[in-house]
Amino acid sequence: MHKKWQRAFMMIFTGQLFSILTSSMVQFAVLWHLTATTGSASVLLLAGLAAFLPQALLGLFVGVWIDRWNRKITMIAADGIIALFSLLLGLYFYLGDPALPVVFSILVIRSAASAFHAPAFQAAIPLIAPEDQLTRVAGWQQMVFSVSSILGPALGIAVYSASSLGAVLLLDVAGAVFACAMLIRVKIPPQQRDSAEAESPSFLREFRSGWRAFVTVKPIIRLTVVTIVFSIVFTPLATLFPLMTFRHFGLGGYAASVVEAAFGIGMIAGGAALSCFAGKISDTAFVSLSLILIGLTCLLSGILPSAAFAGFVALSFVMGAAAPLFNGPYMAMIQKAYRPEQLGRVLSLVTSLTMLSSPIGLAVAGPIVDIYGVPFWFLGSGIVIVGLGTWILLRARLFRTAEVPEEKA
């Protein structure tokens, strides 16, 4: 039995590696194509909104259907829709450059399909893996995501430069088809539904039930608030890394790519560490350690002198390594705290709340960085994040109940 569930995840993550990798290639290649062909910041903003907002907004509601439907079929259908519209967009580019409304429309549809796929995938994990292995599985997932995030942009621009955007999109079709083929071979038990909900389905009643289930587990509520605050101050750093390299250290694109690579390699190392030490350290300890490490690296980055670029690269590696120690255990705590028939609603709500907090951080960071400089945001965000991690560490008892199986009852 032990090897059986591990083999299942080996197949699932192999498929997801290719699917996430090719999706990352498409995301970067489309943005690069729009940059090269239009040179318009407004077009890039609209493309970003088309790829982001549908998933963020739909996630508030789709959990009801995710908990109703077979999660394996939901994932396959979502991947299939993504593949179909990638194929259509790829054919458009082979036949000629499509109008921008066509590109935006297909990005919207791909994002909407992702709103179903991501929570269904997370909600299916506890149906396969033993509860005491969920944190380890989260470490594996973080490694898959990290590898894809590092290789995706580089491969995307390489294929785009050597061929065309259509070729990148057709590779995405192949990645989605391969992921579906791996899922078909894996047996995922169907989740049990509440008898009253199954006999008399009602979207509004089931939505309220999912919300009530979410708010009754106070440790998860506290962690979600921490995650939202963390997202507000940390998300802008993704766009500020190149600016930090350019403005503060006075270096160019090659140096910026070194920083991105250091962060990505750190994420892979962090995911591996999480897989190795899962079960030996509590999920709460992982979360607090992650936040303190991320906060300290941000804080130190904010006070580095302009001649200390090597130190910034090293701090970026540590920051990347610490990130999976937060994301993985947080997701595992949610998976442990709720019954499988509620997970789709809870996970889609949490994902949307986190995603919708990101634009707030970007809106706040812009004016502050323009006035006080990039290092100031690194320093300020570091202080906030260290404070969050220290609070969790000192008040760990407020979060432990999320890890107790009896809480599911």
C-alpha positions in Angstrom: 0.0 0.0 0.0 2.8 2.4 0.9 4.5 2.0 -2.5 1.2 2.1 -4.3 0.3 5.6 -3.3 3.9 6.7 -4.0 3.7 5.3 -7.5 0.4 7.1 -8.0 2.0 10.4 -7.2 5.0 9.7 -9.3 2.7 9.3 -12.3 0.7 12.4 -11.4 3.6 14.7 -10.8 5.4 13.4 -13.9 2.4 14.5 -15.9 2.0 17.8 -14.0 5.7 18.6 -14.5 5.3 18.7 -18.3 1.9 20.4 -18.1 3.1 23.2 -15.7 6.4 23.5 -17.7 4.6 24.0 -21.0 2.1 26.4 -19.4 4.9 28.4 -18.0 6.5 28.5 -21.5 3.3 29.8 -23.0 2.8 32.4 -20.3 6.2 33.9 -20.8 6.2 33.5 -24.6 2.8 35.2 -25.0 3.9 38.2 -22.9 7.2 38.4 -24.8 5.3 38.3 -28.1 2.9 41.1 -27.1 5.9 43.1 -25.8 7.8 42.7 -29.1 4.8 43.3 -31.4 3.0 46.1 -29.6 5.4 47.6 -27.1 2.3 48.7 -25.2 2.2 48.6 -21.4 -1.6 48.8 -21.6 -1.7 45.6 -23.7 0.5 43.8 -21.3 -1.7 44.9 -18.4 -4.8 43.6 -20.1 -3.1 40.3 -20.9 -2.0 40.0 -17.3 -5.6 40.7 -16.1 -7.0 38.2 -18.7 -4.7 35.5 -17.4 -5.2 36.3 -13.7 -8.6 37.7 -12.8 -10.9 34.8 -14.1 -9.1 32.3 -11.9 -9.1 34.7 -8.9 -12.7 35.6 -9.1 -14.2 32.2 -10.2 -12.3 30.6 -7.3 -14.7 32.2 -4.9 -17.6 30.0 -6.3 -16.3 27.0 -8.2 -15.6 25.0 -5.1 -19.2 23.9 -5.0 -18.9 22.1 -8.3 -15.4 20.7 -7.4 -17.0 19.1 -4.4 -19.9 17.7 -6.5 -17.9 16.3 -9.4 -15.4 13.6 -9.6 -12.1 15.3 -9.0 -10.1 13.2 -11.5 -12.6 13.9 -14.2 -12.6 17.6 -13.3 -8.8 17.8 -13.7 -8.8 15.9 -17.0 -11.6 18.1 -18.3 -9.8 21.3 -17.2 -6.6 20.2 -18.8 -8.5 19.2 -21.9 -10.1 22.7 -22.2 -6.7 24.3 -21.8 -5.2 22.1 -24.5 -8.1 22.7 -26.9 -7.8 26.5 -26.6 -4.0 26.4 -26.8 -4.5 24.4 -30.0 -6.9 27.0 -31.4 -4.6 29.9 -30.5 -1.6 28.0 -31.9 -3.5 27.5 -35.2 -4.4 31.2 -35.3 -0.7 32.1 -35.0 0.2 29.7 -37.8 -2.4 31.2 -40.1 -1.5 34.8 -39.2 -1.2 37.1 -36.2 -4.6 37.0 -34.4 -6.4 40.1 -33.2 -5.8 41.1 -29.6 -9.4 40.3 -28.5 -8.9 36.7 -29.7 -5.7 36.4 -27.7 -7.3 37.9 -24.6 -10.4 35.7 -24.9 -8.4 32.5 -25.0 -6.3 33.7 -22.1 -9.5 34.2 -20.1 -10.8 30.7 -21.0 -7.5 29.1 -20.0 -7.5 31.0 -16.7 -11.1 29.9 -16.0 -10.2 26.3 -16.6 -7.3 26.7 -14.2 -9.8 27.9 -11.5 -11.2 24.4 -11.6 -8.0 22.4 -12.0 -5.8 23.8 -9.2 -8.3 23.3 -6.3 -9.5 19.9 -7.7 -5.9 18.7 -7.8 -5.2 19.9 -4.2 -8.5 18.4 -2.9 -7.7 15.1 -4.6 -4.3 14.6 -2.8 -5.8 13.5 0.6 -7.9 10.9 -1.3 -4.6 9.2 -2.3 -1.9 10.0 0.3 -2.0 9.0 4.0 -2.6 12.0 6.2 0.9 11.8 7.8 2.4 12.0 4.4 0.6 15.1 3.1 3.5 17.5 4.0 6.0 15.3 2.2 3.7 15.3 -0.9 3.5 19.1 -0.6 7.3 19.1 -0.8 7.3 17.0 -4.0 4.7 19.4 -5.5 6.8 22.4 -4.6 9.8 20.8 -6.3 7.8 20.2 -9.5 6.5 23.8 -9.5 10.0 25.2 -8.9 11.6 23.2 -11.7 8.8 24.3 -14.1 9.0 27.9 -13.0 12.8 28.0 -13.7 12.9 26.2 -17.0 9.6 27.5 -18.4 10.6 31.1 -19.3 14.0 30.0 -20.7 12.5 27.2 -22.8 9.6 29.4 -23.9 11.8 32.2 -25.2 14.1 29.6 -26.8 11.3 27.9 -28.7 9.7 31.2 -29.6 13.0 32.6 -31.0 13.8 29.4 -32.9 10.3 28.9 -34.3 7.1 30.8 -33.4 4.6 31.3 -30.7 2.4 28.7 -32.4 5.1 26.1 -31.7 5.1 27.0 -28.0 1.3 26.7 -27.9 1.4 23.3 -29.6 3.9 22.1 -27.0 1.4 23.2 -24.3 -1.2 21.0 -26.0 1.2 18.1 -25.8 2.0 18.8 -22.1 -1.7 18.9 -21.2 -2.5 15.7 -23.2 0.4 13.9 -21.4 -0.8 15.1 -18.0 -4.3 13.8 -18.8 -2.8 10.4 -19.9 -1.0 10.1 -16.6 -4.1 11.0 -14.6 -6.2 8.4 -16.5 -3.8 5.7 -15.3 -4.1 6.7 -11.6 -7.0 5.5 -9.5 -8.4 8.4 -7.4 -11.2 7.3 -5.1 -14.3 9.5 -5.4 -15.0 11.8 -2.4 -18.1 11.1 -0.3 -20.8 13.7 -0.4 -22.9 14.9 2.4 -26.2 13.0 2.1 -28.4 16.0 2.4 -26.4 17.9 -0.3 -26.4 14.8 -2.6 -30.2 14.3 -2.3 -31.2 17.9 -2.7 -28.4 19.9 -4.4 -28.5 23.7 -3.9 -25.6 25.9 -5.0 -26.3 28.6 -2.4 -26.8 26.2 0.5 -23.6 24.3 -0.5 -21.6 27.5 -0.9 -22.7 28.6 2.6 -21.9 25.2 4.0 -18.4 25.5 2.5 -17.9 28.9 4.0 -19.1 27.8 7.4 -16.8 24.9 7.3 -13.9 27.2 6.4 -14.5 29.7 9.2 -15.0 27.1 11.9 -11.4 26.0 11.9 -9.8 29.0 13.6 -6.2 28.0 13.1 -6.7 28.0 9.3 -8.5 31.4 9.5 -5.5 32.8 11.3 -3.0 31.3 8.9 -5.1 32.6 5.9 -5.0 36.1 7.4 -1.2 35.7 7.7 -1.0 34.5 4.1 -3.0 37.5 2.8 -0.7 40.0 4.7 2.3 38.0 3.5 1.1 38.1 -0.1 0.5 41.9 0.0 4.0 42.7 1.1 5.9 39.8 -0.7 4.2 39.7 -4.1 5.6 43.0 -5.3 9.1 41.7 -4.8 8.7 39.4 -7.8 8.5 42.5 -10.0 11.1 44.4 -7.9 14.0 41.9 -8.2 15.1 43.2 -11.6 14.6 46.8 -10.6 16.7 46.2 -7.5 19.5 44.7 -9.6 19.3 47.6 -12.1 18.8 50.6 -9.8 20.5 49.7 -6.6 23.4 47.6 -7.8 23.7 49.3 -11.2 23.9 46.0 -13.2 22.1 44.7 -16.3 20.0 41.8 -17.5 22.5 39.1 -17.1 22.9 39.9 -13.4 19.1 40.0 -13.0 18.9 36.5 -14.5 21.5 35.2 -12.0 19.3 36.5 -9.2 16.2 34.8 -10.6 18.2 31.5 -11.1 19.4 31.7 -7.5 15.9 32.1 -6.2 14.6 29.2 -8.3 17.4 26.8 -7.4 16.7 27.7 -3.8 13.0 26.8 -4.2 14.1 23.4 -5.5 16.4 22.9 -2.5 13.6 24.0 -0.2 11.1 21.6 -1.7 13.6 18.7 -1.3 14.3 19.7 2.3 10.6 19.8 3.1 10.2 16.2 1.6 13.1 14.9 3.7 12.1 16.5 7.0 8.3 16.2 6.8 7.0 14.4 9.9 10.1 15.3 11.9 9.1 19.0 12.3 5.6 20.2 12.8 3.8 22.1 10.0 3.5 25.1 12.2 7.2 25.1 12.9 7.9 25.0 9.2 5.6 27.9 8.5 7.1 30.1 11.2 10.7 29.2 10.2 9.9 30.0 6.6 8.5 33.4 7.4 11.3 34.4 9.7 13.9 33.3 7.1 12.1 35.1 4.2 11.7 38.2 6.4 15.4 38.3 7.4 16.6 37.9 3.8 14.3 40.7 2.7 15.4 42.9 5.6 19.1 42.2 4.9 18.6 42.8 1.2 17.2 46.2 2.0 20.3 47.3 3.8 23.0 45.9 1.5 25.4 48.4 0.0 25.4 48.8 -3.7 28.7 46.9 -4.0 27.4 43.7 -2.4 25.6 42.1 -5.3 27.0 38.7 -4.4 25.4 39.0 -1.0 22.0 39.7 -2.7 22.4 36.6 -4.9 23.1 34.5 -1.7 20.1 36.0 0.1 17.9 35.3 -2.9 18.9 31.7 -2.8 18.0 31.5 0.9 14.7 33.3 0.3 13.8 30.9 -2.5 14.7 27.9 -0.3 12.4 29.2 2.5 9.4 29.7 0.3 8.3 26.0 0.0 8.6 25.7 3.8 5.6 28.0 4.0 3.5 27.0 0.9 3.7 23.3 1.3 2.9 22.9 5.1 0.1 25.6 4.8 -1.6 23.5 2.1 -1.1 20.3 4.0 -2.6 21.9 7.1 -5.7 22.8 5.1 -5.9 19.2 3.7 -5.7 17.8 7.2 -8.2 20.1 8.8 -11.3 19.5 6.6 -13.3 16.6 5.4 -12.6 15.6 1.7 -16.1 16.5 0.7 -15.5 20.1 1.8 -12.0 20.6 0.5 -12.9 21.8 -3.0 -14.9 24.7 -1.5 -12.3 25.6 1.1 -9.3 25.4 -1.2 -10.9 27.5 -3.9 -11.9 30.1 -1.4 -8.4 30.3 0.1 -6.7 30.4 -3.3 -8.9 33.3 -4.5 -8.5 35.3 -1.3 -4.7 34.9 -1.6 -4.7 35.8 -5.3 -6.9 38.8 -4.9 -4.6 40.2 -2.2 -1.7 40.4 -4.7 -2.9 43.4 -6.7 -3.3 45.3 -3.4 0.4 44.8 -2.7 1.3 45.9 -6.3 -0.8 49.0 -6.0 0.7 50.0 -2.7 4.3 49.2 -3.6 4.4 51.3 -6.8 4.2 54.8 -5.2 6.3 53.8 -2.2 9.1 52.5 -4.4 9.0 55.6 -6.6 9.4 57.9 -3.6 11.7 55.9 -1.3 13.4 53.4 -3.6 13.4 49.6 -4.0 15.6 48.8 -0.9 13.0 50.5 1.3 10.3 48.0 0.2 12.6 45.1 0.8 13.4 46.5 4.3 9.8 47.2 5.2 8.4 43.9 3.9 11.2 42.1 5.8 10.2 43.7 9.1 6.5 42.8 8.5 7.3 39.2 7.5 9.6 38.6 10.5 6.9 39.9 12.7 4.4 37.4 11.2 6.7 34.5 11.6 7.6 35.5 15.2 3.9 35.7 16.1 3.3 32.2 14.8 6.3 30.9 16.7 5.4 32.5 20.0 1.7 31.6 19.7 2.0 28.1 18.1 -0.8 26.7 20.2 -3.2 28.9 18.3 -2.3 26.9 15.1 -1.8 23.4 16.3 -5.4 22.2 16.2 -5.3 22.4 12.4 -2.9 19.4 12.5 -5.1 17.2 14.7 -7.1 14.6 12.8 -10.0 14.9 15.3 -10.6 18.4 14.0 -12.3 16.9 11.0 -15.1 15.5 13.0 
